[in-house]
Amino acid sequence: EVQLQASGGGLVQAGGSLRLSCAASGFTFADYAIGWFRQAPGKEREGVSVISRSDGNTYYGDSVKGRFTISSDTKNTAYLQMNSLKPDDTAVYYCAADRANSIFLATMTADIHLVKYWGQGTQVTVSS
C-alpha cells in the first residue's frame, strides 16, 4: 500500500523558513517522482515543486522559484525547504507521488487528476 506522510507545517512570520517532509512507503522510491502541491482557502490546488528521484530533475512554480528547494534522501523521504516565506504562501501543502511524466505535468499545469498518490496535507501559515 502506497503511503505518503507529510509533516513540518506550522505558523511562521513573513521572512521565516520551514522545512516540510514527505515520508514515502509502499513503492520503489527511485521509480517515482515526488511533488508538492498547495491549496489556499478558496483557491484551486496548485503545483509547487517536484523532484524525480531517478535523475534528480526538479521543477519549481514561478511563485516559489528562488525561495523553495526540493530534495530527497536515500530513506524514501522528500523535503521542501521554504525560505523567505510570504503570507501568500499560506496554504495546506500536500505531497504526492507518481511516475515522473505524470507528476511533472501535473505540477506545471495544476491538473491534479494526473497524480495517482496523495498524502494528507500539512498546514503552513505565514503571518505578516
N, CA, C and O of each residue as an XYZ file, in Angstrom:
512
protein
N       0.848     -1.196      0.000
C       0.000      0.000      0.000
C       0.883      1.245      0.000
O       1.769      1.394      0.842
N       0.632      2.119     -0.941
C       1.387      3.365     -1.020
C       0.917      4.319      0.076
O      -0.278      4.561      0.241
N       1.875      4.846      0.809
C       1.561      5.838      1.838
C       2.526      7.004      1.733
O       3.724      6.824      1.512
N       1.988      8.190      1.895
C       2.777      9.409      1.901
C       2.394     10.189      3.147
O       1.223     10.505      3.355
N       3.375     10.496      3.965
C       3.130     11.174      5.228
C       3.844     12.516      5.212
O       5.071     12.581      5.284
N       3.067     13.581      5.115
C       3.632     14.925      5.110
C       3.672     15.484      6.524
O       2.776     15.226      7.329
N       4.710     16.246      6.821
C       4.838     16.870      8.128
C       5.701     18.113      8.010
O       6.304     18.369      6.968
N       5.755     18.881      9.084
C       6.629     20.040      9.128
C       5.953     21.383      9.001
O       6.613     22.418      9.100
N       4.667     21.389      8.786
C       3.963     22.659      8.683
C       3.896     23.372     10.020
O       4.252     22.812     11.057
N       3.440     24.603      9.982
C       3.320     25.370     11.203
C       3.052     26.825     10.919
O       2.735     27.216      9.795
N       3.184     27.622     11.966
C       2.977     29.058     11.879
C       4.333     29.754     11.914
O       5.154     29.482     12.791
N       4.561     30.636     10.978
C       5.843     31.340     10.900
C       5.587     32.772     10.447
O       4.614     33.046      9.744
N       6.457     33.669     10.851
C       6.333     35.061     10.413
C       6.874     35.225      9.007
O       7.712     34.446      8.555
N       6.397     36.223      8.338
C       6.894     36.521      6.994
C       8.410     36.690      7.039
O       8.955     37.326      7.941
N       9.069     36.110      6.053
C      10.524     36.132      6.003
C      11.165     34.927      6.648
O      12.367     34.705      6.503
N      10.379     34.151      7.356
C      10.889     32.977      8.038
C      11.006     31.764      7.132
O      10.786     31.841      5.923
N      11.360     30.635      7.752
C      11.587     29.397      6.996
C      10.885     28.225      7.662
O      10.667     28.207      8.874
N      10.542     27.263      6.845
C      10.025     25.977      7.309
C      10.568     24.893      6.393
O      10.891     25.158      5.235
N      10.669     23.681      6.905
C      11.025     22.546      6.065
C       9.953     21.478      6.204
O       9.694     20.963      7.291
N       9.348     21.167      5.091
C       8.351     20.108      5.037
C       9.020     18.791      4.675
O       9.984     18.758      3.910
N       8.496     17.712      5.233
C       8.987     16.374      4.922
C       7.850     15.523      4.385
O       6.694     15.695      4.770
N       8.189     14.613      3.502
C       7.214     13.665      2.953
C       7.848     12.292      3.008
O       8.739     11.978      2.219
N       7.388     11.474      3.940
C       7.898     10.117      4.085
C       7.056      9.178      3.237
O       5.837      9.107      3.395
N       7.710      8.463      2.343
C       7.003      7.602      1.395
C       7.263      6.141      1.701
O       8.352      5.772      2.140
N       6.261      5.315      1.466
C       6.415      3.874      1.635
C       5.453      3.158      0.704
O       4.479      3.741      0.227
N       5.736      1.888      0.451
C       4.838      1.079     -0.359
C       5.143      1.068     -1.840
O       4.421      0.445     -2.619
N       6.205      1.751     -2.241
C       6.596      1.714     -3.645
C       8.093      1.958     -3.725
O       8.724      2.395     -2.762
N       8.642      1.669     -4.888
C      10.075      1.871     -5.093
C      10.320      3.346     -5.353
O      10.014      3.864     -6.427
N      10.874      4.007     -4.359
C      11.042      5.454     -4.392
C      11.788      5.907     -5.643
O      11.471      6.947     -6.220
N      12.771      5.129     -6.053
C      13.609      5.534     -7.183
C      12.841      5.551     -8.502
O      13.265      6.209     -9.453
N      11.727      4.843     -8.571
C      10.957      4.770     -9.814
C       9.927      5.893     -9.941
O       9.274      6.021    -10.977
N       9.782      6.690     -8.914
C       8.723      7.696     -8.905
C       9.304      9.098     -8.740
O      10.471      9.275     -8.391
N       8.472     10.061     -8.996
C       8.769     11.452     -8.678
C       7.858     11.877     -7.528
O       6.733     11.396     -7.390
N       8.371     12.786     -6.714
C       7.610     13.304     -5.578
C       7.349     14.783     -5.813
O       8.256     15.544     -6.151
N       6.121     15.169     -5.632
C       5.764     16.564     -5.839
C       5.100     17.166     -4.625
O       4.523     16.466     -3.793
N       5.194     18.479     -4.543
C       4.485     19.235     -3.511
C       3.465     20.136     -4.206
O       3.765     20.814     -5.188
N       2.283     20.117     -3.674
C       1.200     20.971     -4.137
C       0.677     21.745     -2.946
O       0.925     21.369     -1.801
N      -0.040     22.815     -3.203
C      -0.636     23.551     -2.101
C      -2.000     24.072     -2.506
O      -2.293     24.291     -3.681
N      -2.817     24.260     -1.488
C      -4.161     24.777     -1.729
C      -4.497     25.788     -0.649
O      -4.586     25.459      0.534
N      -4.681     27.017     -1.081
C      -5.080     28.087     -0.176
C      -6.607     28.147     -0.112
O      -7.281     27.682     -1.032
N      -7.157     28.712      0.959
C      -8.613     28.783      1.086
C      -9.250     29.469     -0.118
O      -8.845     30.563     -0.509
N     -10.240     28.821     -0.694
C     -10.957     29.405     -1.817
C     -10.245     29.339     -3.144
O     -10.726     29.890     -4.135
N      -9.098     28.669     -3.181
C      -8.330     28.587     -4.423
C      -8.151     27.144     -4.861
O      -8.334     26.208     -4.083
N      -7.789     26.991     -6.127
C      -7.515     25.674     -6.658
C      -6.162     25.181     -6.146
O      -5.288     25.974     -5.796
N      -6.010     23.874     -6.110
C      -4.718     23.302     -5.740
C      -3.715     23.592     -6.850
O      -4.029     23.434     -8.030
N      -2.523     24.012     -6.479
C      -1.512     24.340     -7.469
C      -0.223     23.576     -7.208
O       0.087     23.208     -6.074
N       0.514     23.349     -8.279
C       1.790     22.679     -8.158
C       2.850     23.632     -7.631
O       2.912     24.788     -8.049
N       3.672     23.159     -6.727
C       4.733     23.968     -6.128
C       6.099     23.524     -6.643
O       6.875     24.334     -7.151
N       6.382     22.230     -6.507
C       7.689     21.737     -6.903
C       7.628     20.227     -7.041
O       6.764     19.571     -6.459
N       8.549     19.689     -7.812
C       8.601     18.240     -7.995
C      10.044     17.825     -8.207
O      10.843     18.579     -8.762
N      10.374     16.620     -7.763
C      11.706     16.072     -7.963
C      11.594     14.638     -8.449
O      10.801     13.847     -7.939
N      12.407     14.325     -9.444
C      12.493     12.964     -9.942
C      13.613     12.265     -9.207
O      14.767     12.688     -9.272
N      13.284     11.218     -8.521
C      14.286     10.515     -7.716
C      15.313      9.821     -8.601
O      16.464      9.663     -8.194
N      14.928      9.409     -9.786
C      15.817      8.627    -10.636
C      16.924      9.467    -11.264
O      18.051      8.992    -11.404
N      16.621     10.713    -11.644
C      17.652     11.509    -12.309
C      17.880     12.867    -11.654
O      18.715     13.646    -12.113
N      17.147     13.151    -10.590
C      17.356     14.394     -9.861
C      16.756     15.627    -10.485
O      16.921     16.730     -9.965
N      16.052     15.455    -11.608
C      15.423     16.627    -12.230
C      14.411     17.260    -11.286
O      13.702     16.567    -10.557
N      14.354     18.582    -11.312
C      13.415     19.305    -10.463
C      12.646     20.343    -11.276
O      13.039     20.724    -12.379
N      11.550     20.779    -10.695
C      10.753     21.848    -11.287
C      10.180     22.676    -10.141
O       9.799     22.144     -9.098
N      10.128     23.994    -10.360
C       9.546     24.894     -9.374
C       8.523     25.804    -10.042
O       8.730     26.279    -11.159
N       7.428     26.037     -9.347
C       6.477     27.018     -9.835
C       7.079     28.414     -9.756
O       7.958     28.670     -8.934
N       6.615     29.299    -10.596
C       7.182     30.641    -10.654
C       7.090     31.367     -9.313
O       7.981     32.143     -8.965
N       6.034     31.123     -8.573
C       5.829     31.875     -7.341
C       6.787     31.470     -6.216
O       6.917     32.185     -5.222
N       7.452     30.328     -6.372
C       8.346     29.865     -5.307
C       9.793     29.763     -5.771
O      10.686     29.489     -4.968
N      10.026     29.979     -7.044
C      11.374     29.829     -7.598
C      12.336     30.776     -6.898
O      12.059     31.966     -6.749
N      13.463     30.236     -6.474
C      14.468     31.039     -5.787
C      14.277     31.094     -4.281
O      15.169     31.547     -3.564
N      13.128     30.641     -3.789
C      12.862     30.654     -2.344
C      12.715     29.246     -1.774
O      13.094     28.990     -0.631
N      12.169     28.346     -2.566
C      11.943     26.976     -2.105
C      12.950     26.048     -2.764
O      13.370     26.275     -3.899
N      13.335     24.993     -2.038
C      14.235     23.981     -2.581
C      13.701     22.601     -2.250
O      13.415     22.292     -1.093
N      13.569     21.778     -3.273
C      13.108     20.410     -3.076
C      14.301     19.478     -3.099
O      15.257     19.702     -3.842
N      14.248     18.431     -2.285
C      15.329     17.452     -2.245
C      14.770     16.120     -1.774
O      13.620     16.029     -1.344
N      15.592     15.102     -1.860
C      15.198     13.792     -1.356
C      16.428     13.095     -0.816
O      17.558     13.437     -1.166
N      16.197     12.114      0.041
C      17.318     11.367      0.591
C      17.186      9.898      0.206
O      16.303      9.526     -0.568
N      18.061      9.076      0.748
C      18.056      7.663      0.400
C      17.112      6.842      1.278
O      17.035      5.620      1.157
N      16.403      7.531      2.156
C      15.499      6.835      3.067
C      14.040      7.073      2.708
O      13.168      7.060      3.577
N      13.777      7.293      1.413
C      12.404      7.442      0.933
C      11.689      8.656      1.532
O      10.490      8.607      1.807
N      12.423      9.724      1.727
C      11.821     10.951      2.228
C      12.191     12.111      1.307
O      13.345     12.261      0.904
N      11.203     12.915      0.988
C      11.438     14.121      0.202
C      11.202     15.329      1.104
O      10.427     15.270      2.058
N      11.883     16.416      0.782
C      11.809     17.606      1.608
C      11.484     18.823      0.751
O      11.783     18.864     -0.442
N      10.877     19.792      1.376
C      10.672     21.087      0.736
C      11.139     22.148      1.712
O      10.459     22.455      2.691
N      12.309     22.703      1.433
C      12.838     23.783      2.250
C      12.236     25.089      1.758
O      12.404     25.453      0.594
N      11.552     25.778      2.618
C      10.852     27.004      2.233
C      11.464     28.185      2.979
O      11.365     28.282      4.202
N      12.086     29.063      2.241
C      12.716     30.255      2.815
C      12.000     31.509      2.346
O      11.227     31.480      1.388
N      12.267     32.600      3.030
C      11.675     33.892      2.670
C      10.173     33.768      2.482
O       9.622     34.241      1.489
N       9.526     33.141      3.422
C       8.098     32.882      3.306
C       7.294     34.171      3.316
O       7.636     35.145      3.987
N       6.215     34.141      2.550
C       5.323     35.286      2.418
C       3.921     34.883      2.858
O       3.585     33.699      2.841
N       3.103     35.851      3.251
C       1.714     35.499      3.599
C       0.992     34.756      2.466
O       0.128     33.919      2.730
N       1.337     35.051      1.228
C       0.710     34.353      0.097
C       1.079     32.882      0.026
O       0.456     32.125     -0.718
N       2.072     32.468      0.782
C       2.433     31.051      0.817
C       1.538     30.260      1.766
O       1.630     29.034      1.829
N       0.685     30.945      2.493
C      -0.226     30.272      3.415
C      -1.151     29.334      2.648
O      -1.848     29.748      1.721
N      -1.145     28.067      3.048
C      -1.933     27.051      2.357
C      -1.763     25.722      3.075
O      -0.921     25.573      3.960
N      -2.578     24.770      2.673
C      -2.329     23.381      3.053
C      -1.424     22.794      1.972
O      -1.726     22.868      0.781
N      -0.328     22.221      2.402
C       0.653     21.651      1.479
C       0.504     20.131      1.464
O       0.444     19.480      2.507
N       0.449     19.591      0.248
C       0.284     18.160      0.046
C       1.490     17.610     -0.701
O       1.999     18.240     -1.628
N       1.942     16.429     -0.291
C       2.913     15.752     -1.125
C       2.193     14.669     -1.941
O       1.157     14.144     -1.533
N       2.759     14.360     -3.071
C       2.150     13.422     -4.000
C       3.231     12.646     -4.722
O       4.379     13.084     -4.804
N       2.857     11.494     -5.242
C       3.826     10.654     -5.944
C       3.187     10.008     -7.161
O       2.009      9.653     -7.160
N       3.994      9.870     -8.189
C       3.537      9.180     -9.391
C       4.744      9.029    -10.311
O       5.842      9.476     -9.980
N       4.545      8.415    -11.438
C       5.605      8.356    -12.433
C       5.985      9.784    -12.829
O       5.161     10.698    -12.785
N       7.213      9.946    -13.204
C       7.749     11.299    -13.412
C       6.937     12.099    -14.428
O       6.621     13.263    -14.181
N       6.594     11.495    -15.567
C       5.868     12.240    -16.602
C       4.565     12.821    -16.069
O       4.229     13.974    -16.339
N       3.838     12.011    -15.312
C       2.530     12.452    -14.818
C       2.653     13.580    -13.821
O       1.931     14.573    -13.909
N       3.559     13.437    -12.877
C       3.577     14.410    -11.798
C       4.289     15.690    -12.210
O       3.953     16.764    -11.712
N       5.260     15.601    -13.104
C       5.845     16.831    -13.612
C       4.786     17.626    -14.364
O       4.675     18.839    -14.182
N       4.011     16.957    -15.203
C       2.976     17.652    -15.960
C       1.916     18.218    -15.019
O       1.449     19.342    -15.208
N       1.541     17.445    -14.015
C       0.535     17.923    -13.057
C       1.028     19.151    -12.311
O       0.258     20.080    -12.066
N       2.292     19.163    -11.952
C       2.856     20.297    -11.224
C       2.856     21.546    -12.098
O       2.575     22.646    -11.621
N       3.167     21.372    -13.357
C       3.236     22.519    -14.269
C       1.858     23.050    -14.631
O       1.682     24.256    -14.800
N       0.884     22.161    -14.750
C      -0.436     22.556    -15.250
C      -1.507     22.622    -14.170
O      -2.615     23.098    -14.420
N      -1.180     22.145    -12.964
C      -2.147     22.064    -11.859
C      -3.292     21.101    -12.168
O      -4.363     21.195    -11.568
N      -3.069     20.184    -13.094
C      -4.076     19.154    -13.374
C      -3.853     18.004    -12.391
O      -3.175     17.024    -12.699
N      -4.437     18.149    -11.206
C      -4.161     17.206    -10.136
C      -4.714     15.819    -10.431
O      -4.319     14.854     -9.777
N      -5.601     15.697    -11.381
C      -6.161     14.387    -11.705
C      -5.129     13.480    -12.359
O      -5.353     12.276    -12.483
N      -4.010     14.041    -12.774
C      -2.943     13.235    -13.362
C      -2.162     12.460    -12.306
O      -1.428     11.529    -12.637
N      -2.313     12.836    -11.041
C      -1.499     12.267     -9.975
C      -2.260     11.158     -9.262
O      -3.427     11.311     -8.903
N      -1.563     10.031     -9.066
C      -2.235      8.861     -8.512
C      -2.236      8.827     -6.983
O      -3.242      8.474     -6.368
N      -1.112      9.192     -6.374
C      -0.986      9.013     -4.929
C      -0.829     10.356     -4.221
O      -0.039     11.206     -4.631
N      -1.597     10.524     -3.152
C      -1.577     11.760     -2.378
C      -1.386     11.459     -0.901
O      -1.884     10.461     -0.382
N      -0.656     12.342     -0.239
C      -0.573     12.275      1.204
C      -1.581     13.233      1.820
O      -2.259     13.980      1.115
N      -1.668     13.201      3.124
C      -2.541     14.168      3.789
C      -1.832     15.511      3.793
O      -0.619     15.562      3.592
N      -2.526     16.553      4.006
C      -1.918     17.875      3.959
C      -1.299     18.286      5.272
O      -1.596     17.722      6.325
N      -0.431     19.279      5.193
C       0.122     19.903      6.379
C      -0.045     21.406      6.226
O       0.287     21.970      5.183
N      -0.551     22.046      7.250
C      -0.895     23.463      7.172
C       0.334     24.333      7.361
O       1.106     24.152      8.303
N       0.502     25.274      6.454
C       1.539     26.296      6.578
C       0.836     27.646      6.653
O       0.065     28.008      5.763
N       1.109     28.376      7.715
C       0.522     29.698      7.887
C       1.632     30.715      8.084
O       2.459     30.586      8.986
N       1.638     31.728      7.227
C       2.654     32.766      7.289
C       1.976     34.068      7.686
O       1.107     34.571      6.973
N       2.376     34.601      8.817
C       1.776     35.836      9.306
C       2.581     37.042      8.823
O       3.797     36.974      8.645
N       1.874     38.128      8.621
C       2.539     39.339      8.124
C       3.077     40.202      9.252
O       3.664     41.254      8.998
